[in-house]
Amino acid sequence: MTFDLVDFLVPVGVALAFLCLCWLYALGVRGGRPLTSFMRRTLIYGPLFVLGLGYLMMFAGNLHWPRTVLFVLIALWGAVVVLLAWWRYRRTSL
């Protein structure tokens, strides 16, 4: 069980690629017009979820965790990201 620098850089690269693809898709949907506030927020939380997912998969693979634990942790990470988004939305709307 060793962690290399590549193990930490691959999830970042995947999250950046996901961000770029989502941004290009959103621009295509809007026809070049500025993105809505919902789209901009989605461009923040989507790659954040993908980044956390990549790190969870890296740790689960290197530490030989069972797949059921990995699926539970992914669900918990998704819940944390959703709660963070909801909290920030409620904070700005009040």
N, CA, C and O atoms as a MOPAC input file, in Angstrom:
PM7 MOZYME 1SCF
protein

 N      0.84100 1    -1.16200 1     0.00000 1
 C      0.00000 1     0.00000 1     0.00000 1
 C      0.89500 1     1.23700 1     0.00000 1
 O      1.37800 1     1.67800 1     1.04300 1
 N      1.09700 1     1.77300 1    -1.17700 1
 C      1.85800 1     3.00400 1    -1.29700 1
 C      1.05900 1     3.98200 1    -2.15800 1
 O      0.32000 1     3.58000 1    -3.05700 1
 N      1.21900 1     5.24500 1    -1.87100 1
 C      0.57000 1     6.29500 1    -2.62800 1
 C      1.64100 1     7.06900 1    -3.38600 1
 O      2.60200 1     7.55900 1    -2.79200 1
 N      1.47300 1     7.17400 1    -4.68800 1
 C      2.39400 1     7.95100 1    -5.51800 1
 C      1.77500 1     9.31300 1    -5.82300 1
 O      0.59800 1     9.55400 1    -5.55800 1
 N      2.58600 1    10.18000 1    -6.37700 1
 C      2.10700 1    11.49500 1    -6.76900 1
 C      1.02400 1    11.37600 1    -7.84500 1
 O      0.07700 1    12.16300 1    -7.87500 1
 N      1.17300 1    10.39400 1    -8.71600 1
 C      0.19000 1    10.18100 1    -9.78300 1
 C     -1.17000 1     9.84000 1    -9.19200 1
 O     -2.20000 1    10.23500 1    -9.73900 1
 N     -1.18600 1     9.10700 1    -8.07800 1
 C     -2.45000 1     8.75500 1    -7.43400 1
 C     -3.22500 1     9.99500 1    -7.00900 1
 O     -4.45600 1     9.97900 1    -6.99800 1
 N     -2.53800 1    11.04200 1    -6.66700 1
 C     -3.19900 1    12.26700 1    -6.23700 1
 C     -3.49200 1    13.21000 1    -7.40700 1
 O     -4.39600 1    14.04000 1    -7.30900 1
 N     -2.75700 1    13.10000 1    -8.49700 1
 C     -2.95500 1    13.99900 1    -9.63000 1
 C     -4.03800 1    13.51500 1   -10.59000 1
 O     -4.68500 1    14.33400 1   -11.24300 1
 N     -4.24800 1    12.21700 1   -10.68900 1
 C     -5.24800 1    11.69100 1   -11.62600 1
 C     -6.65600 1    12.17300 1   -11.27700 1
 O     -7.36000 1    12.62500 1   -12.18100 1
 N     -7.11700 1    12.10400 1   -10.00700 1
 C     -8.45500 1    12.64000 1    -9.72600 1
 C     -8.59500 1    14.12900 1   -10.03400 1
 O     -9.66100 1    14.57500 1   -10.45800 1
 N     -7.53700 1    14.89400 1    -9.82700 1
 C     -7.57900 1    16.32100 1   -10.15600 1
 C     -7.72600 1    16.50900 1   -11.66700 1
 O     -8.50600 1    17.34900 1   -12.11700 1
 N     -6.98100 1    15.73200 1   -12.44400 1
 C     -7.08200 1    15.81400 1   -13.89900 1
 C     -8.46000 1    15.41000 1   -14.41000 1
 O     -9.00000 1    16.03500 1   -15.32300 1
 N     -9.02000 1    14.36800 1   -13.81900 1
 C    -10.36400 1    13.92600 1   -14.22500 1
 C    -11.40100 1    14.99900 1   -13.86700 1
 O    -12.30300 1    15.27900 1   -14.65500 1
 N    -11.26900 1    15.59600 1   -12.68000 1
 C    -12.20700 1    16.64200 1   -12.28300 1
 C    -12.07900 1    17.87300 1   -13.18600 1
 O    -13.08700 1    18.49100 1   -13.53000 1
 N    -10.86200 1    18.23000 1   -13.56900 1
 C    -10.68100 1    19.36400 1   -14.48600 1
 C    -11.24400 1    19.06400 1   -15.87200 1
 O    -11.84500 1    19.93400 1   -16.50300 1
 N    -11.04800 1    17.83100 1   -16.34400 1
 C    -11.62800 1    17.44300 1   -17.63300 1
 C    -13.15100 1    17.46700 1   -17.56200 1
 O    -13.80500 1    17.91100 1   -18.50600 1
 N    -13.72100 1    16.99800 1   -16.46500 1
 C    -15.16900 1    17.03100 1   -16.26200 1
 C    -15.66400 1    18.47000 1   -16.25300 1
 O    -16.69200 1    18.77600 1   -16.85800 1
 N    -14.94400 1    19.35700 1   -15.57300 1
 C    -15.30900 1    20.76500 1   -15.53000 1
 C    -15.29900 1    21.38000 1   -16.92900 1
 O    -16.23400 1    22.08900 1   -17.30100 1
 N    -14.25900 1    21.11500 1   -17.69700 1
 C    -14.15800 1    21.66900 1   -19.04800 1
 C    -15.27600 1    21.15600 1   -19.95000 1
 O    -15.87600 1    21.93000 1   -20.69600 1
 N    -15.55800 1    19.85800 1   -19.88500 1
 C    -16.62200 1    19.30400 1   -20.71500 1
 C    -17.98300 1    19.87000 1   -20.32300 1
 O    -18.79400 1    20.19100 1   -21.19200 1
 N    -18.23800 1    19.99400 1   -19.03100 1
 C    -19.51200 1    20.56100 1   -18.58100 1
 C    -19.63900 1    22.02400 1   -18.97500 1
 O    -20.71800 1    22.47300 1   -19.36200 1
 N    -18.55100 1    22.76400 1   -18.87800 1
 C    -18.57200 1    24.17700 1   -19.24300 1
 C    -18.84200 1    24.34400 1   -20.73200 1
 O    -19.63700 1    25.19600 1   -21.13000 1
 N    -18.17800 1    23.52600 1   -21.56300 1
 C    -18.41600 1    23.59500 1   -23.00300 1
 C    -19.84300 1    23.19700 1   -23.35800 1
 O    -20.45600 1    23.80100 1   -24.23800 1
 N    -20.36900 1    22.19100 1   -22.68500 1
 C    -21.74800 1    21.77000 1   -22.92300 1
 C    -22.72100 1    22.87900 1   -22.51700 1
 O    -23.67800 1    23.16100 1   -23.23700 1
 N    -22.47800 1    23.50000 1   -21.37200 1
 C    -23.36000 1    24.57100 1   -20.91400 1
 C    -23.32400 1    25.75600 1   -21.87400 1
 O    -24.36000 1    26.36400 1   -22.14200 1
 N    -22.15000 1    26.09000 1   -22.39000 1
 C    -22.05700 1    27.16900 1   -23.37600 1
 C    -22.81000 1    26.80800 1   -24.65200 1
 O    -23.45300 1    27.66200 1   -25.26100 1
 N    -22.72900 1    25.54300 1   -25.05400 1
 C    -23.45500 1    25.10300 1   -26.23500 1
 C    -24.96000 1    25.16000 1   -26.03900 1
 O    -25.69500 1    25.54000 1   -26.95000 1
 N    -25.41400 1    24.78600 1   -24.86700 1
 C    -26.84400 1    24.83100 1   -24.56800 1
 C    -27.34000 1    26.27100 1   -24.56000 1
 O    -28.42500 1    26.55500 1   -25.06800 1
 N    -26.57100 1    27.16400 1   -23.99700 1
 C    -26.97100 1    28.57200 1   -23.91600 1
 C    -26.70900 1    29.32700 1   -25.22100 1
 O    -27.12300 1    30.47800 1   -25.35600 1
 N    -26.04300 1    28.71000 1   -26.16000 1
 C    -25.79300 1    29.37000 1   -27.43900 1
 C    -24.79700 1    30.50800 1   -27.34400 1
 O    -24.87800 1    31.46800 1   -28.11100 1
 N    -23.86300 1    30.41700 1   -26.41700 1
 C    -22.85400 1    31.45800 1   -26.26200 1
 C    -23.25700 1    32.57700 1   -25.32400 1
 O    -22.43300 1    33.43200 1   -24.99700 1
 N    -24.51200 1    32.59200 1   -24.88300 1
 C    -24.95000 1    33.61600 1   -23.92700 1
 C    -24.37900 1    33.29600 1   -22.54400 1
 O    -23.95600 1    32.16500 1   -22.30600 1
 N    -24.35700 1    34.25600 1   -21.63900 1
 C    -23.83900 1    33.99600 1   -20.28400 1
 C    -24.63800 1    32.90300 1   -19.58100 1
 O    -25.84100 1    32.75600 1   -19.79600 1
 N    -23.95100 1    32.14800 1   -18.74600 1
 C    -24.59000 1    31.04500 1   -18.03200 1
 C    -25.49200 1    31.58300 1   -16.92800 1
 O    -25.24700 1    32.65000 1   -16.36600 1
 N    -26.53000 1    30.82800 1   -16.63600 1
 C    -27.41400 1    31.19000 1   -15.53500 1
 C    -26.70600 1    30.91700 1   -14.21100 1
 O    -25.68700 1    30.22800 1   -14.17600 1
 N    -27.24300 1    31.45300 1   -13.14000 1
 C    -26.61300 1    31.23100 1   -11.83500 1
 C    -26.67800 1    29.76300 1   -11.44100 1
 O    -25.75300 1    29.25800 1   -10.80400 1
 N    -27.75100 1    29.06700 1   -11.80800 1
 C    -27.84000 1    27.63800 1   -11.52100 1
 C    -26.74600 1    26.86100 1   -12.24900 1
 O    -26.12700 1    25.96800 1   -11.67100 1
 N    -26.50900 1    27.19600 1   -13.50600 1
 C    -25.46100 1    26.51700 1   -14.27700 1
 C    -24.08200 1    26.79200 1   -13.68300 1
 O    -23.24100 1    25.89500 1   -13.62400 1
 N    -23.85100 1    28.01900 1   -13.24900 1
 C    -22.54300 1    28.33500 1   -12.64600 1
 C    -22.34400 1    27.55200 1   -11.35000 1
 O    -21.25200 1    27.04700 1   -11.09300 1
 N    -23.38500 1    27.45100 1   -10.54000 1
 C    -23.26200 1    26.67900 1    -9.29700 1
 C    -23.05000 1    25.20300 1    -9.58900 1
 O    -22.28500 1    24.53300 1    -8.89700 1
 N    -23.72300 1    24.69900 1   -10.60700 1
 C    -23.54800 1    23.30000 1   -10.98200 1
 C    -22.12000 1    23.04300 1   -11.44600 1
 O    -21.56700 1    21.97100 1   -11.20300 1
 N    -21.52600 1    24.02500 1   -12.11200 1
 C    -20.13800 1    23.88000 1   -12.54400 1
 C    -19.16800 1    23.85400 1   -11.36400 1
 O    -18.01800 1    23.44400 1   -11.52300 1
 N    -19.60500 1    24.27800 1   -10.20500 1
 C    -18.76400 1    24.20300 1    -9.00500 1
 C    -18.94100 1    22.84900 1    -8.31900 1
 O    -17.96100 1    22.17200 1    -8.00700 1
 N    -20.18600 1    22.46300 1    -8.08900 1
 C    -20.44800 1    21.28000 1    -7.27900 1
 C    -20.25000 1    19.96800 1    -8.02700 1
 O    -19.91300 1    18.96000 1    -7.40700 1
 N    -20.45000 1    19.95400 1    -9.33100 1
 C    -20.23200 1    18.72800 1   -10.10800 1
 C    -18.78400 1    18.25200 1   -10.04600 1
 O    -18.53300 1    17.11300 1    -9.65100 1
 N    -17.82400 1    19.09500 1   -10.42800 1
 C    -16.42600 1    18.67600 1   -10.33000 1
 C    -15.96800 1    18.41700 1    -8.89300 1
 O    -15.08400 1    17.58900 1    -8.66900 1
 N    -16.55500 1    19.11100 1    -7.92500 1
 C    -16.22300 1    18.82600 1    -6.52300 1
 C    -16.61900 1    17.40600 1    -6.16100 1
 O    -15.87000 1    16.70100 1    -5.48400 1
 N    -17.80700 1    16.97700 1    -6.61200 1
 C    -18.23100 1    15.59900 1    -6.36600 1
 C    -17.31400 1    14.61400 1    -7.08100 1
 O    -16.93300 1    13.59500 1    -6.50600 1
 N    -16.95800 1    14.91000 1    -8.33000 1
 C    -16.08700 1    14.01300 1    -9.09800 1
 C    -14.70700 1    13.91500 1    -8.44500 1
 O    -14.11900 1    12.83400 1    -8.41200 1
 N    -14.18600 1    15.02200 1    -7.93100 1
 C    -12.88400 1    15.01000 1    -7.26000 1
 C    -12.92300 1    14.12600 1    -6.00900 1
 O    -12.04000 1    13.29400 1    -5.80400 1
 N    -13.94300 1    14.31100 1    -5.18400 1
 C    -14.07500 1    13.47100 1    -3.99900 1
 C    -14.27600 1    12.01200 1    -4.34600 1
 O    -13.74600 1    11.13100 1    -3.66800 1
 N    -15.03600 1    11.74800 1    -5.39500 1
 C    -15.25600 1    10.37400 1    -5.84900 1
 C    -13.94300 1     9.73100 1    -6.27300 1
 O    -13.68300 1     8.57000 1    -5.95600 1
 N    -13.12000 1    10.48300 1    -6.98600 1
 C    -11.82500 1     9.94600 1    -7.41700 1
 C    -10.92200 1     9.61500 1    -6.24800 1
 O    -10.25900 1     8.57800 1    -6.24500 1
 N    -10.89200 1    10.49400 1    -5.24700 1
 C    -10.06000 1    10.21400 1    -4.07300 1
 C    -10.60500 1     9.04500 1    -3.26300 1
 O     -9.83000 1     8.25100 1    -2.73000 1
 N    -11.91500 1     8.92800 1    -3.16400 1
 C    -12.49000 1     7.77400 1    -2.46300 1
 C    -12.13700 1     6.47700 1    -3.17400 1
 O    -11.79900 1     5.48700 1    -2.52600 1
 N    -12.21100 1     6.47500 1    -4.49700 1
 C    -11.85900 1     5.27200 1    -5.24500 1
 C    -10.38000 1     4.93800 1    -5.09000 1
 O    -10.01300 1     3.76600 1    -5.01000 1
 N     -9.51800 1     5.97500 1    -5.04600 1
 C     -8.09200 1     5.74500 1    -4.87500 1
 C     -7.80400 1     5.12200 1    -3.51200 1
 O     -7.06800 1     4.14000 1    -3.41100 1
 N     -8.39000 1     5.70200 1    -2.46700 1
 C     -8.14800 1     5.15900 1    -1.13300 1
 C     -8.74600 1     3.77100 1    -0.97100 1
 O     -8.13200 1     2.90100 1    -0.35300 1
 N     -9.92600 1     3.55700 1    -1.51300 1
 C    -10.56000 1     2.24300 1    -1.39300 1
 C     -9.75300 1     1.17800 1    -2.12500 1
 O     -9.63700 1     0.05000 1    -1.64600 1
 N     -9.20000 1     1.52300 1    -3.26900 1
 C     -8.39500 1     0.56000 1    -4.01400 1
 C     -7.07800 1     0.24900 1    -3.32800 1
 O     -6.67000 1    -0.91100 1    -3.25900 1
 N     -6.41200 1     1.27200 1    -2.82200 1
 C     -5.10800 1     1.06000 1    -2.18100 1
 C     -5.22600 1     0.41700 1    -0.80300 1
 O     -4.32400 1    -0.30100 1    -0.37300 1
 N     -6.32000 1     0.66700 1    -0.12100 1
 C     -6.50200 1     0.10100 1     1.21400 1
 C     -7.30900 1    -1.19100 1     1.20600 1
 O     -7.56100 1    -1.77700 1     2.25900 1
 N     -7.71700 1    -1.63700 1     0.00400 1
 C     -8.44800 1    -2.90200 1    -0.17900 1
 C     -9.73700 1    -2.94000 1     0.63600 1
 O    -10.02800 1    -3.92700 1     1.31200 1
 N    -10.50300 1    -1.85200 1     0.56300 1
 C    -11.78900 1    -1.80600 1     1.23600 1
 C    -12.80500 1    -2.60600 1     0.42600 1
 O    -12.68200 1    -2.69000 1    -0.79600 1
 N    -13.80000 1    -3.19000 1     1.07600 1
 C    -14.85500 1    -3.88100 1     0.32400 1
 C    -15.67800 1    -2.88300 1    -0.49200 1
 O    -15.75700 1    -1.70200 1    -0.15400 1
 N    -16.27900 1    -3.37200 1    -1.55600 1
 C    -17.04000 1    -2.47700 1    -2.43000 1
 C    -18.26000 1    -1.88500 1    -1.73600 1
 O    -18.66200 1    -0.76300 1    -2.04400 1
 N    -18.84400 1    -2.61700 1    -0.81300 1
 C    -20.01500 1    -2.07500 1    -0.12400 1
 C    -19.64200 1    -0.82700 1     0.67400 1
 O    -20.41600 1     0.12900 1     0.73100 1
 N    -18.46900 1    -0.83600 1     1.28400 1
 C    -18.00700 1     0.34900 1     2.01900 1
 C    -17.79200 1     1.50800 1     1.05100 1
 O    -18.12700 1     2.65000 1     1.36500 1
 N    -17.23700 1     1.21800 1    -0.11900 1
 C    -17.00100 1     2.25400 1    -1.11300 1
 C    -18.31500 1     2.87900 1    -1.56000 1
 O    -18.40700 1     4.10300 1    -1.66400 1
 N    -19.32500 1     2.07200 1    -1.82300 1
 C    -20.61100 1     2.61000 1    -2.27100 1
 C    -21.26300 1     3.46100 1    -1.18600 1
 O    -21.87100 1     4.48900 1    -1.48400 1
 N    -21.14100 1     3.04300 1     0.05300 1
 C    -21.69700 1     3.82700 1     1.15600 1
 C    -20.96000 1     5.16000 1     1.27800 1
 O    -21.59000 1     6.19800 1     1.48400 1
 N    -19.64600 1     5.14100 1     1.15400 1
 C    -18.86600 1     6.37900 1     1.24000 1
 C    -19.16600 1     7.32600 1     0.08100 1
 O    -19.18700 1     8.54400 1     0.26400 1
 N    -19.39900 1     6.77100 1    -1.11200 1
 C    -19.76100 1     7.61300 1    -2.25500 1
 C    -21.10600 1     8.28000 1    -2.00400 1
 O    -21.27700 1     9.46400 1    -2.29400 1
 N    -22.05900 1     7.53000 1    -1.46900 1
 C    -23.36700 1     8.10200 1    -1.15200 1
 C    -23.23600 1     9.18300 1    -0.08100 1
 O    -23.88300 1    10.22700 1    -0.17300 1
 N    -22.41200 1     8.94200 1     0.92300 1
 C    -22.20500 1     9.95000 1     1.95800 1
 C    -21.53700 1    11.19800 1     1.39600 1
 O    -21.90300 1    12.31400 1     1.76500 1
 N    -20.56500 1    11.02300 1     0.51100 1
 C    -19.90400 1    12.16900 1    -0.10200 1
 C    -20.90200 1    12.96900 1    -0.94400 1
 O    -20.89100 1    14.20000 1    -0.91300 1
 N    -21.75300 1    12.28600 1    -1.68500 1
 C    -22.78400 1    12.97200 1    -2.45400 1
 C    -23.71900 1    13.75500 1    -1.54600 1
 O    -24.11100 1    14.87400 1    -1.87400 1
 N    -24.07900 1    13.16800 1    -0.39800 1
 C    -24.94800 1    13.86400 1     0.55100 1
 C    -24.24900 1    15.10000 1     1.12100 1
 O    -24.88700 1    16.13500 1     1.31700 1
 N    -22.95500 1    15.00100 1     1.38500 1
 C    -22.20300 1    16.15400 1     1.90000 1
 C    -22.17500 1    17.27700 1     0.87200 1
 O    -22.35600 1    18.44200 1     1.22500 1
 N    -21.95000 1    16.94300 1    -0.38800 1
 C    -21.91100 1    17.96900 1    -1.43700 1
 C    -23.28800 1    18.61600 1    -1.59600 1
 O    -23.38800 1    19.83400 1    -1.74800 1
 N    -24.34300 1    17.81000 1    -1.56200 1
 C    -25.70000 1    18.35700 1    -1.67100 1
 C    -26.01400 1    19.25600 1    -0.47900 1
 O    -26.58000 1    20.33600 1    -0.65200 1
 N    -25.65400 1    18.82600 1     0.72400 1
 C    -25.89800 1    19.65800 1     1.89700 1
 C    -25.10200 1    20.95900 1     1.85000 1
 O    -25.60100 1    22.00400 1     2.26600 1
 N    -23.88200 1    20.90600 1     1.35200 1
 C    -23.08200 1    22.11900 1     1.19300 1
 C    -23.74800 1    23.07500 1     0.20200 1
 O    -23.83400 1    24.27700 1     0.45500 1
 N    -24.21500 1    22.53800 1    -0.91800 1
 C    -24.88400 1    23.37500 1    -1.91000 1
 C    -26.16700 1    23.96700 1    -1.33600 1
 O    -26.45900 1    25.14400 1    -1.54500 1
 N    -26.92200 1    23.15900 1    -0.62100 1
 C    -28.16800 1    23.63800 1    -0.03100 1
 C    -27.88600 1    24.70700 1     1.01900 1
 O    -28.58400 1    25.71900 1     1.06400 1
 N    -26.88200 1    24.50500 1     1.85900 1
 C    -26.53200 1    25.47800 1     2.89600 1
 C    -26.11600 1    26.80900 1     2.27900 1
 O    -26.53400 1    27.86900 1     2.74400 1
 N    -25.29700 1    26.75400 1     1.23600 1
 C    -24.86800 1    28.00100 1     0.58600 1
 C    -26.03700 1    28.69000 1    -0.09900 1
 O    -26.09900 1    29.91900 1    -0.11700 1
 N    -26.96000 1    27.92700 1    -0.66000 1
 C    -28.13500 1    28.51700 1    -1.28400 1
 C    -29.00700 1    29.19800 1    -0.24400 1
 O    -29.47400 1    30.31600 1    -0.46400 1
 N    -29.23200 1    28.54400 1     0.87600 1
 C    -30.07100 1    29.11500 1     1.94200 1
 C    -29.42200 1    30.35500 1     2.56200 1
 O    -30.11000 1    31.30400 1     2.93800 1
 N    -28.10400 1    30.33500 1     2.66200 1
 C    -27.39300 1    31.46400 1     3.24800 1
 C    -27.50600 1    32.70500 1     2.36400 1
 O    -27.65000 1    33.81900 1     2.86800 1
 N    -27.44100 1    32.51400 1     1.05300 1
 C    -27.51200 1    33.66900 1     0.15100 1
 C    -28.94400 1    34.11000 1    -0.11000 1
 O    -29.16500 1    35.26400 1    -0.47700 1
 N    -29.92500 1    33.23000 1     0.06900 1
 C    -31.30200 1    33.61400 1    -0.23800 1
 C    -32.00000 1    34.29000 1     0.94000 1
 O    -33.07100 1    34.87100 1     0.76400 1
 N    -31.42400 1    34.22700 1     2.11600 1
 C    -32.05800 1    34.86100 1     3.28500 1
 C    -31.64500 1    36.29400 1     3.45000 1
 O    -32.09200 1    36.96100 1     4.38400 1

